Amino acid sequence: MTGRSLDGSARSAPKGQDSFLSDCLAAEEREFAGNREVFDSTGLRQGGSVHTGPPDTAAKILGRSWSAPVVVGPLTGLVRPDAEPAVVRAAGAAGLPVVVSAFTARTFADLASAAGGPLWLRTHTFQDRALARGLVDHATEAGFGAVILAVGPGEDVRLAPGAAPANLAHDGPAPSSPRAVVRGGGPVGTPPATATDWSDIAWLRSVSSLPLLVAGVRTAEDAERALEAGADGIVTEALDTLPRIVSAVAGRGPVLLTGGVRSGADVLVALASGADAVMVDHPLLDGLLTDGPLTASVAQAGDRGAGNILDGLVHGLRKAMEFTGTGSPADAAPGLIRTSHRPARVTPARAAQVLRKSDLHASVSDPVLDTMTFLNEVTHRYSDAISFAPGRPYDGFFDTEQIVTHIRRYLNHLAEQGRSAQEIRTAMYQYGPTAGQIRGIIADSLRADENIDVAPESIVVTVGAQEAMLLVLRALITGPDDVLLAASPCYVGITGAARLLDIAVTAVEEREDGLSCDDLEAVIRQERARGRRPRAFYVVPDHSNPSGTTMSSETRADLLELAERHGILILEDSPYRLVSPGTPLPTLKSLDRARTVVHLGSFAKTVFPGARVGFAVADQRVVDSSGRTSLLADELAKIKSMVTVNTSSLSQAAVAGTLLAAGGRISEVNTEAAAYYGTALRDTIRSLEKHLPADRRAALGVRWNEPTGGFFLTVHVPFRVDNAALTRSAQEYGVIWTPMSYFYPQGGGHHGLRLSISYLTPAEIEEGTARLARFIEAESAAC
């Protein structure tokens, strides 16, 4: 007999159980699968909160306040004998109610002594009402806070192998099977001899003073009948009919949803559908009952493992509330829900053509492209984990209404320049010039903020800096003997673009303190000795992604001299300068007197990430065979016309309006953001030092750098860091990071991980580094 684990795979039922369990597990599987189908086709709409401060997940259920609208359980006789007390303690520490089965192998008194708050009892209709009353009396004496009566087959009737219910003895030994004592198990409405009768609810109400909820309700009509019979609340397994049940209950008691809940986003979907709370069993109990993905966490950490899972679930709820702008569970409304419909599967009249991957470009199988896909999959699969992986800016500094203001400012600017209404309309609605229509505004900003003095004609406005990289590489690399040099570790975007274009990349390994020009020169000579032509050198001089290092003034001067002497171009990519605290060192381009630097810029980190506006400053002279000259920017624009045609006029307008409002000084626009990121970076380092003190990390062989700005820092560990380690970290410890090996074009970085600090709150940094420290400790001990 099989049931369903957290990821939907089959799991075996414990031996020694009878056909009653078959009915129970079948009902559970249908319930889980049905709700999962609804959850999987449901999403959340992003929204802005009208509330100040972070979301408050607290909720009141049955007159008691809890930390979140989450009920843990029901528990049962679990496979691990120490699992029930561990979960009870973890739930109490998390401030969440926990439901104990009537068939638990632990006494109610033992479990109550381990709890941090009142337990709830889940019971059934028994053939012997004296036995049923004795159960409720024992629970009341142990301080339980509520009773849930299951009116149909329930998944909490499982018994561990060899386990006997500890609370069911009545004038004799405890029964060995649920079938021996539970009456029927069919749905409400079947003959009382084989199923729950409505009078059972009324009888239980009459013998117990505890709040009574009825579980197994699937229709609005049954919900009304349960309340009329004396129920104080409803537990339903039917997400698709939940709104109708809530409408029928009409506030007369809480409505809880059980079945299929796996993430904080699922919790919010249930709340927005009308539930007052959810009961979670699969995300936690499958890890305790089976060999499922959560087992290792609890096996290694006991109470802490269960606590991590519960904390992760509540954290996921808080993140979902932040995303939707929901201030509290009471604010969740149907408008938060976004539903997608999957198209029906169509069987074609004849077999569709199948493409061989070997016939596609080799880049689709390249590890560089696979790595980011894998990281995205891990982040999606473990959505409740704290993630140090994304390098995107924090969007709390952006005001949605400012988009309209910025665009209006740019339109006014065009009018002030004497543009007619027709010309302004054309500027906004038409494709616009390939090289971009805000080049003059960008040139003014570069002059004001970066002391880069170039003509607008030497700028190409691109779809993010990523397109600028692609254009420059396509223009410069002309044959198989041309090679791109790159500081290593380096941003995967440049190596990915090179792979798409079949361009060879040779790594120049950075030292602990960053790039050495001696090393770069040695690589240039080696490549030429091999008959290859180094064309350009890619580097992020300021707060590099991924290492976080910053190039010194002396090295900048040496690099410019070396590039001029060897006749190569420097591709300077520096997106983190103006979102870092303090006064930055001069850009390479501002120091460039020989036009050896192509400056790649982006407004994604500073002005408007979603606009996807970048640029390339390419003022190098290009001479054709007849002696005519042009700018490299002109040649890049020709390539762009065959790639994206132009950059969105609307996006350019929004960015231009921001630059105009600030007089071109992006640094002033980002003063608050730079301070925020600087604080987050220092908080991360301090928290790492707290959880891994100097003597401990020396013993383990752990170290990290301390960048002065940017979004990233690097942690070096004694064990191998790969995708398998990342999966263990996300699954068992609830923390995600990026393996440094992703960033080494020619291999390496197998003992490093990158942390991004840009998108986390102080509380998330503290909790995330604590989880990371536990992961590092465990992995170091195992290596």
C-alpha positions in Angstrom: 0.0 0.0 0.0 1.4 3.4 -0.9 0.7 7.0 -0.1 2.2 10.3 -1.3 5.4 12.0 -0.1 6.2 15.7 -0.2 7.3 15.7 -3.8 4.4 13.5 -5.0 6.3 10.3 -5.2 5.0 7.0 -3.8 5.8 5.9 -0.2 5.1 2.7 1.6 2.6 2.4 4.4 3.8 0.8 7.6 3.3 -2.9 7.8 0.7 -4.5 10.1 -2.2 -2.2 9.1 -5.4 -3.5 7.5 -7.8 -2.6 4.7 -9.2 0.3 6.8 -5.8 2.0 6.1 -6.2 1.4 2.4 -9.4 3.5 2.4 -7.7 6.2 4.5 -4.6 6.5 2.4 -6.7 6.5 -0.8 -8.8 9.4 0.5 -5.6 11.2 1.6 -4.0 10.8 -1.8 -7.1 12.1 -3.6 -7.3 15.0 -1.2 -3.6 15.8 -1.6 -3.6 15.5 -5.4 -6.8 17.5 -5.9 -5.6 20.4 -3.8 -2.1 20.3 -5.3 -3.6 20.6 -8.8 -5.5 23.7 -7.7 -2.4 25.2 -5.9 -0.2 24.5 -8.9 -2.5 26.3 -11.2 -2.9 29.3 -8.8 -0.5 32.2 -8.3 -0.4 35.5 -6.4 -0.7 39.0 -7.8 2.1 41.4 -6.9 0.8 44.5 -5.1 1.9 47.4 -3.0 1.0 47.5 0.7 -0.9 50.4 2.3 0.5 49.3 5.6 3.7 50.5 7.2 6.3 48.1 8.4 6.7 44.4 7.6 3.7 42.1 7.4 2.3 40.7 10.6 1.6 36.9 10.3 -0.2 36.6 13.7 -3.7 35.2 13.7 -6.4 34.4 16.3 -7.9 30.9 16.1 -10.5 29.7 18.5 -10.0 32.7 20.7 -6.2 32.2 21.1 -3.5 34.2 19.3 -0.9 32.3 17.3 2.2 33.4 15.4 0.7 32.4 12.1 -2.5 30.9 10.7 -0.9 27.5 10.6 -1.9 24.4 12.5 0.6 21.5 12.6 -0.6 18.0 12.2 -2.4 15.8 12.9 0.4 13.8 14.4 0.1 10.0 14.7 2.2 7.0 15.8 5.3 8.1 13.7 8.0 5.9 12.4 10.6 7.7 14.4 9.8 7.1 18.0 11.1 10.5 19.1 9.4 12.4 16.3 6.2 13.4 18.0 7.8 15.2 21.0 10.2 16.8 18.6 7.4 18.2 16.5 5.4 19.2 19.5 8.3 21.1 21.0 9.1 22.8 17.6 5.5 23.9 17.1 5.4 25.3 20.6 8.6 27.2 20.0 7.2 28.5 16.8 4.0 29.6 18.5 1.8 27.3 16.5 -0.9 24.9 17.6 -0.3 21.2 17.0 -2.9 18.4 16.5 -2.3 15.0 18.2 -4.1 11.9 16.9 -6.2 9.7 19.1 -4.0 6.8 17.9 -0.7 8.3 19.1 1.7 5.9 20.8 2.6 8.6 23.3 0.4 9.5 26.3 -1.4 12.8 26.1 0.3 13.9 29.3 3.8 13.2 27.9 3.1 15.2 24.8 1.5 18.0 26.8 4.6 18.3 29.0 6.7 18.7 25.8 4.4 21.4 24.3 4.8 25.1 24.6 1.1 25.6 24.2 -2.3 23.8 24.3 -2.5 20.7 22.0 -5.5 19.8 20.0 -6.9 16.3 19.8 -8.1 14.7 16.6 -10.5 11.9 17.2 -13.0 9.7 15.4 -16.4 8.1 16.0 -15.8 5.0 18.0 -18.0 1.9 18.3 -17.7 2.4 22.1 -18.8 5.9 23.2 -17.3 5.3 26.6 -13.9 4.8 24.9 -14.5 8.1 22.9 -15.5 10.0 26.1 -12.4 8.6 28.0 -10.2 10.0 25.2 -11.7 13.4 25.4 -11.5 13.4 29.2 -7.8 12.4 29.2 -7.1 15.2 26.6 -8.9 17.8 28.7 -7.0 16.7 31.9 -3.7 17.1 29.9 -4.7 20.7 29.1 -5.6 20.2 25.4 -7.2 23.3 23.8 -9.6 21.8 21.2 -11.0 18.7 19.7 -11.3 17.8 16.0 -13.8 15.1 15.1 -13.0 13.3 11.8 -16.2 12.4 10.0 -14.6 10.3 7.2 -11.4 8.4 6.4 -8.5 10.4 7.7 -4.8 10.1 7.2 -4.0 10.3 10.9 -5.1 6.7 11.7 -1.7 5.2 10.7 0.2 3.3 13.3 3.9 2.8 13.4 5.1 -0.8 13.1 4.6 -2.5 16.4 3.2 0.6 18.1 0.0 0.6 20.2 -2.2 3.5 20.9 -1.3 4.8 24.3 -4.5 6.5 25.2 -7.2 4.0 24.1 -7.2 1.4 26.8 -10.7 0.8 28.2 -11.4 -2.1 30.4 -8.7 -4.1 28.6 -5.6 -3.8 26.4 -5.3 -1.1 23.8 -6.6 -2.1 20.4 -4.1 -3.0 17.7 -6.0 -1.7 14.7 -8.1 1.4 14.1 -10.7 -0.9 12.4 -11.3 -2.6 15.7 -12.6 0.5 17.4 -13.6 3.1 14.7 -17.0 2.9 13.3 -17.2 2.7 9.5 -15.3 5.6 8.0 -17.6 6.5 5.1 -18.8 10.0 4.2 -21.4 11.9 6.1 -24.9 10.7 5.1 -24.2 7.0 4.9 -26.1 4.7 7.3 -25.1 5.3 11.0 -24.0 1.7 11.4 -21.1 2.3 9.1 -20.4 6.0 9.3 -20.5 9.1 11.4 -24.0 10.2 12.2 -24.8 13.9 12.8 -25.8 12.9 16.3 -22.2 11.9 17.0 -21.3 15.6 16.7 -24.1 16.6 19.0 -23.1 13.9 21.5 -19.5 14.9 21.6 -20.5 18.5 22.0 -22.5 17.5 25.0 -19.7 15.6 26.8 -16.9 18.1 26.2 -16.4 21.7 27.0 -13.5 22.1 24.6 -14.0 23.9 21.2 -15.1 21.3 18.6 -14.2 21.4 15.0 -15.5 18.9 12.4 -13.1 17.6 9.8 -14.0 15.9 6.5 -16.6 18.5 5.4 -16.6 18.8 1.7 -19.8 20.8 0.9 -21.5 23.9 2.0 -24.6 21.9 3.0 -22.5 19.6 5.3 -20.8 22.6 6.8 -24.1 24.1 7.8 -25.3 20.8 9.3 -22.1 20.4 11.3 -22.6 23.8 12.8 -26.2 23.1 13.6 -25.2 19.9 15.3 -22.9 21.8 17.6 -19.5 22.3 15.8 -17.5 25.4 16.6 -15.6 25.3 13.4 -14.9 23.4 10.1 -11.9 21.6 8.7 -12.2 20.9 4.9 -10.0 19.1 2.4 -11.6 20.7 -0.6 -9.8 23.8 -1.8 -12.0 24.1 -4.9 -15.2 24.3 -2.8 -13.6 26.3 0.1 -15.2 29.7 -0.9 -18.7 28.1 -0.8 -18.0 26.5 2.5 -16.7 29.8 4.0 -19.8 31.6 2.7 -22.1 29.0 4.3 -20.3 29.2 7.7 -20.6 33.0 7.5 -18.3 33.8 10.3 -19.9 31.5 12.9 -16.6 29.7 13.4 -13.2 29.3 11.9 -12.7 27.3 8.6 -9.4 25.5 8.2 -8.1 23.9 5.1 -6.0 20.7 5.1 -4.3 18.8 2.4 -1.7 19.8 -0.2 -0.2 22.8 1.6 3.6 22.8 1.0 4.7 26.5 1.0 4.0 29.9 2.5 2.5 30.9 -0.9 0.0 28.0 -0.6 -0.9 29.3 2.9 -1.7 32.7 1.5 -3.7 31.3 -1.4 -5.8 29.4 1.1 -6.3 32.5 3.2 -7.3 34.5 0.2 -9.8 31.7 -0.7 -11.5 32.3 2.7 -9.7 29.9 5.1 -8.9 31.2 8.6 -5.9 28.9 8.8 -4.4 25.8 7.2 -3.4 22.5 8.7 0.0 21.4 7.4 1.1 17.8 7.5 3.0 16.9 4.3 5.7 19.6 4.4 6.7 18.4 7.9 5.3 15.0 8.7 6.4 13.3 5.4 10.0 14.1 6.5 9.4 12.3 9.8 7.3 9.4 8.5 9.2 8.4 5.3 12.5 8.5 3.5 11.3 11.7 2.0 13.4 14.8 1.4 13.0 16.3 4.9 14.0 13.2 6.8 17.7 14.1 7.0 16.9 17.4 8.5 15.1 16.0 11.5 17.3 13.0 11.8 20.4 15.3 12.1 18.9 18.1 14.1 15.9 16.6 16.0 13.8 19.5 17.3 15.9 22.0 15.4 15.1 20.3 12.1 11.4 20.4 12.7 11.7 24.0 13.9 13.6 25.0 10.7 10.8 23.6 8.6 8.1 25.5 10.5 10.2 28.7 10.5 10.7 28.3 6.8 7.0 27.9 6.2 6.2 31.1 8.2 9.0 32.9 6.5 7.6 31.9 3.1 4.1 33.2 4.2 5.7 36.5 5.2 7.5 36.8 1.8 4.3 36.0 0.0 2.5 38.7 2.0 5.3 41.2 1.2 4.9 40.3 -2.5 1.2 40.9 -2.5 1.2 43.9 -0.2 -0.8 42.0 2.4 -0.5 43.5 5.9 -2.0 40.6 7.9 -3.8 37.3 7.4 -7.1 39.2 7.9 -6.3 41.3 4.9 -6.0 38.3 2.5 -8.7 38.6 -0.1 -9.7 36.8 -3.4 -8.1 39.6 -5.4 -4.7 38.3 -4.5 -5.2 35.2 -6.5 -4.1 34.8 -10.0 -5.4 31.6 -11.7 -3.9 30.1 -14.9 -5.5 27.4 -16.9 -3.4 24.7 -18.4 -4.3 23.7 -21.9 -5.8 20.3 -22.5 -3.4 17.7 -23.7 -3.9 17.1 -27.4 -2.9 13.9 -29.1 -1.6 14.8 -32.6 -2.8 12.8 -35.6 0.8 11.8 -36.3 4.0 11.9 -34.2 5.6 15.3 -33.9 9.2 15.8 -35.1 11.7 15.1 -32.4 14.9 17.1 -32.4 18.2 15.7 -31.3 20.0 17.8 -28.8 23.3 17.0 -30.5 21.9 18.8 -33.6 21.4 22.0 -31.6 24.1 24.6 -30.9 26.6 23.3 -28.3 25.8 26.2 -26.0 22.5 24.7 -25.0 24.4 21.9 -23.3 27.1 24.1 -21.8 27.4 24.0 -18.0 27.4 27.8 -18.0 23.8 27.9 -19.2 22.8 24.9 -17.1 24.0 26.4 -13.9 21.7 29.4 -13.8 18.8 27.1 -14.8 19.6 24.8 -11.9 19.9 27.7 -9.5 16.5 29.0 -10.5 15.0 25.5 -10.1 16.4 25.2 -6.6 15.1 28.6 -5.7 11.6 27.8 -7.0 11.5 24.3 -5.4 12.5 25.6 -2.0 10.7 28.8 -2.1 10.5 29.1 1.7 14.3 29.0 2.1 16.3 32.2 2.8 18.1 32.9 -0.4 21.5 34.6 -0.7 21.6 33.8 -4.4 19.8 36.6 -6.4 21.9 39.6 -7.3 19.0 41.9 -8.0 18.5 45.2 -6.2 16.1 45.8 -3.4 12.9 47.2 -4.9 11.7 48.9 -1.7 13.4 52.1 -2.9 11.3 52.3 -6.0 7.9 54.0 -6.0 5.5 52.7 -8.7 4.0 56.2 -9.2 7.4 57.6 -10.0 7.3 55.7 -13.3 4.6 58.0 -14.6 6.4 61.0 -13.2 9.7 60.2 -14.8 8.1 59.6 -18.2 6.2 62.9 -18.0 9.4 64.7 -17.1 11.0 63.3 -20.2 8.1 64.3 -22.4 8.3 67.8 -21.0 12.0 67.8 -21.7 11.3 67.0 -25.4 8.7 69.8 -25.5 11.2 72.3 -24.0 13.6 71.3 -26.7 11.1 72.5 -29.3 9.8 69.1 -30.4 6.3 69.2 -31.8 3.4 67.1 -30.5 3.8 64.8 -33.6 7.5 64.4 -33.0 7.0 63.6 -29.3 4.3 61.0 -30.2 6.7 59.5 -32.8 9.5 59.4 -30.2 7.4 57.4 -27.8 5.4 55.2 -30.1 7.8 54.3 -32.8 10.9 52.1 -32.7 13.3 55.1 -32.6 17.0 55.2 -33.6 18.8 51.9 -33.1 21.7 53.5 -31.2 19.2 55.1 -28.7 17.3 58.4 -28.3 18.6 59.4 -24.8 22.4 59.2 -25.6 22.8 62.9 -24.9 21.2 62.6 -21.5 23.4 59.6 -20.7 26.5 61.5 -21.8 25.6 64.4 -19.5 25.1 62.0 -16.6 28.4 60.3 -17.2 30.2 63.6 -17.3 28.5 64.8 -14.1 28.8 61.6 -12.1 31.8 59.7 -13.4 33.9 62.3 -15.1 33.6 60.4 -18.3 33.7 63.0 -21.1 32.5 61.4 -24.4 30.3 62.5 -27.2 26.7 61.2 -27.4 27.6 59.6 -30.7 30.0 57.2 -28.9 27.2 55.7 -26.9 24.8 52.9 -27.8 21.8 52.3 -25.6 21.2 48.6 -25.2 18.7 46.2 -23.7 20.6 45.8 -20.4 24.3 45.5 -20.1 24.0 41.9 -21.3 23.2 43.0 -24.8 26.1 45.5 -24.8 28.4 42.5 -24.0 27.0 40.5 -26.8 27.4 43.4 -29.3 31.0 44.1 -28.3 32.0 40.5 -28.5 30.4 40.0 -31.9 32.2 43.1 -33.2 35.6 42.4 -31.9 36.1 38.6 -32.3 36.5 37.8 -35.9 37.8 34.3 -36.1 38.8 31.1 -34.2 42.2 32.5 -33.3 40.8 35.6 -31.5 40.3 35.1 -27.8 38.6 37.0 -25.0 40.5 37.3 -21.7 38.5 37.5 -18.5 39.3 38.0 -14.8 38.4 34.8 -13.0 36.1 34.4 -11.2 33.9 36.5 -13.4 30.2 37.3 -14.1 28.6 34.4 -15.9 26.9 36.7 -18.4 30.1 37.4 -20.3 31.1 33.8 -20.5 27.6 32.8 -21.5 27.6 35.4 -24.3 30.9 34.2 -25.4 29.7 30.6 -25.5 26.7 31.6 -27.6 29.0 33.2 -30.1 31.6 30.3 -30.1 34.2 32.6 -28.6 37.2 31.2 -26.7 37.6 32.6 -23.2 40.9 32.4 -21.4 40.8 33.0 -17.6 43.2 35.3 -15.8 43.0 34.0 -12.2 42.6 36.7 -9.6 44.7 36.5 -6.4 43.2 36.9 -2.9 43.6 40.7 -3.2 42.3 40.9 -6.8 43.9 41.2 -10.3 47.6 41.2 -10.9 48.7 42.9 -14.1 51.8 40.6 -14.1 49.5 37.6 -14.4 47.5 39.3 -17.1 50.6 40.1 -19.1 51.8 36.5 -18.7 48.5 35.2 -20.1 48.7 37.6 -23.1 52.2 36.3 -23.9 51.1 32.7 -23.6 48.2 33.2 -25.9 50.3 34.8 -28.5 52.8 32.0 -28.2 50.0 29.6 -29.1 49.3 31.6 -32.2 46.1 33.3 -30.8 45.2 37.0 -30.7 44.0 38.4 -27.4 41.4 41.0 -28.4 39.9 42.2 -25.1 40.1 41.8 -21.4 36.8 41.7 -19.4 36.9 43.0 -15.8 34.6 44.4 -13.1 36.9 46.8 -11.3 34.5 47.9 -8.5 33.0 45.4 -6.0 33.3 42.5 -8.5 30.6 40.0 -9.1 31.1 37.4 -7.7 34.2 37.9 -5.5 33.4 41.4 -4.2 37.0 42.7 -4.8 37.8 46.2 -5.9 40.8 47.1 -8.0 43.3 49.5 -6.5 44.3 52.9 -8.0 47.8 51.5 -8.8 46.4 48.5 -10.6 44.0 50.6 -12.6 46.9 52.7 -13.9 49.0 49.6 -14.6 46.1 48.0 -16.5 45.6 51.0 -18.7 49.3 51.1 -19.5 49.4 47.4 -20.2 46.4 47.5 -22.5 47.9 50.3 -24.6 51.2 48.6 -24.8 49.8 45.3 -25.9 47.1 46.7 -28.2 44.1 45.1 -26.5 40.8 46.6 -25.3 39.5 46.6 -21.8 35.8 45.8 -21.3 35.0 47.6 -18.1 31.7 46.5 -16.5 31.0 48.3 -13.3 27.3 48.2 -12.2 27.9 48.4 -8.4 29.8 51.6 -8.1 26.9 54.0 -7.5 25.0 51.7 -5.1 28.0 51.3 -2.8 28.8 53.5 0.2 31.7 56.0 0.1 33.5 57.7 -2.7 34.4 55.3 -5.5 37.7 55.2 -7.2 37.8 56.7 -10.8 36.4 54.4 -13.5 39.0 53.1 -16.0 37.1 55.0 -18.7 37.5 58.3 -16.9 41.3 57.6 -16.8 41.5 56.4 -20.4 43.6 58.6 -22.6 44.4 56.1 -25.4 40.8 54.9 -26.0 41.6 51.4 -24.8 38.4 51.1 -22.6 34.9 50.1 -23.7 32.7 51.0 -20.8 29.7 48.8 -20.2 27.0 50.5 -18.2 23.6 49.6 -16.7 20.7 51.4 -15.0 19.3 48.2 -13.6 21.0 48.5 -10.2 20.6 52.2 -9.9 17.5 53.6 -11.6 14.9 51.0 -12.8 15.7 47.3 -12.9 12.6 46.4 -14.9 13.3 48.9 -17.7 16.3 46.8 -18.8 18.3 49.8 -20.1 22.1 49.6 -20.4 24.6 51.2 -22.7 28.1 50.8 -24.1 30.6 53.7 -24.4 32.6 52.8 -27.5 34.5 55.9 -28.7 37.3 53.9 -30.5 38.0 54.9 -34.1 37.4 52.3 -36.8 39.1 52.7 -40.2 37.9 50.8 -43.3 40.0 49.8 -46.3 39.4 53.1 -48.0 40.6 55.1 -45.0 37.1 56.2 -43.9 36.6 56.3 -40.2 33.7 55.7 -37.9 33.2 55.0 -34.2 33.0 51.5 -32.8 29.6 52.6 -31.4 28.4 52.9 -35.0 29.4 49.3 -35.8 27.7 48.1 -32.6 24.5 49.8 -33.7 24.6 47.9 -37.0 24.8 44.6 -35.1 22.0 45.7 -32.7 19.7 46.5 -35.7 19.8 42.8 -36.4 19.4 41.6 -32.8 16.8 43.8 -31.0 16.3 46.6 -33.6 16.2 49.2 -30.8 15.8 49.6 -27.0 12.3 50.3 -25.8 11.4 54.0 -26.1 9.2 53.8 -23.0 12.0 52.3 -20.9 14.4 54.9 -22.2 11.9 57.7 -21.3 11.6 56.4 -17.7 15.3 56.3 -17.2 15.9 59.7 -18.9 13.3 61.3 -16.7 15.1 60.0 -13.6 18.4 61.3 -14.8 16.9 64.7 -15.7 15.4 65.0 -12.2 18.7 64.4 -10.6 20.8 66.6 -12.9 22.4 63.4 -14.1 23.8 62.5 -10.7 22.7 58.9 -10.1 24.9 58.8 -7.1 22.6 61.3 -5.4 19.5 59.3 -6.3 21.1 56.2 -4.8 22.4 57.7 -1.5 19.8 55.8 0.5 20.2 52.6 -1.4 24.0 52.7 -1.1 23.7 53.1 2.7 21.2 50.3 2.8 23.5 47.9 0.9 26.5 48.9 2.9 24.6 48.2 6.1 23.4 44.8 4.8 27.0 43.9 3.9 28.3 44.8 7.3 25.4 43.0 9.0 26.2 39.9 7.0 29.8 39.9 8.0 29.0 40.6 11.6 26.4 37.8 11.7 28.9 35.4 10.1 31.4 36.3 12.8 28.8 35.7 15.4 27.8 32.3 14.2 31.3 31.2 13.2 33.7 33.0 15.6 37.4 33.3 14.7 38.6 30.3 16.7 35.8 28.1 15.3 36.4 29.0 11.6 40.1 28.6 12.1 39.5 25.1 13.3 37.2 24.4 10.4 39.3 26.1 7.7 36.6 28.6 6.9 37.2 32.2 5.8 35.5 35.0 3.9 36.5 38.4 2.4 35.1 41.7 3.5 34.2 43.9 0.5 33.7 47.6 1.0 30.6 47.7 -1.2 28.6 45.9 -3.9 26.2 43.0 -3.4 28.5 40.1 -2.9 31.0 38.4 -0.7 32.8 35.1 -0.9 33.0 32.3 1.7 35.7 29.7 1.4 35.0 26.3 3.0 36.9 23.0 3.4 34.3 20.8 1.6 33.4 20.6 -2.0 30.7 23.1 -3.0 28.6 21.9 -5.9 25.0 21.5 -6.9 24.5 18.5 -4.6 25.7 20.6 -1.7 23.4 23.5 -2.7 20.5 21.1 -2.8 21.3 19.8 0.7 21.6 23.3 2.0 18.3 24.4 0.6 16.4 21.2 1.5 17.8 20.4 5.0 18.8 23.9 6.3 16.6 26.2 4.4 19.3 28.5 3.0 20.3 29.1 -0.6 23.6 30.5 -2.0 25.5 30.3 -5.3 28.5 27.9 -5.9 31.5 29.9 -6.9 32.4 27.2 -9.5 29.7 28.8 -11.7 32.0 31.8 -12.1 35.2 30.1 -13.2 35.4 29.9 -17.0 38.1 27.2 -17.0 37.2 25.4 -13.8 37.9 26.1 -10.2 36.1 27.6 -7.2 35.0 24.3 -5.8 35.5 25.3 -2.2 33.8 28.7 -2.4 30.2 30.0 -2.2 28.9 33.4 -3.1 26.5 35.3 -0.8 24.4 38.1 -2.2 23.1 40.6 0.4 21.1 43.0 -1.7 17.6 41.7 -1.2 17.5 40.6 2.4 16.2 42.2 5.6 18.3 42.3 8.7 16.2 39.6 10.2 16.6 37.4 7.2 20.4 38.0 7.2 20.6 37.0 10.8 18.5 33.8 10.4 20.1 33.0 7.0 23.6 33.2 8.3 22.7 31.1 11.3 21.3 28.4 9.0 24.4 28.7 6.7 26.7 28.3 9.7 24.8 25.1 10.7 25.2 23.8 7.1 28.9 24.6 7.1 29.5 22.9 10.4 27.7 19.7 9.3 29.4 19.6 5.9 32.8 20.3 7.4 32.4 17.5 9.9 31.5 15.1 7.1 34.3 15.9 4.8 
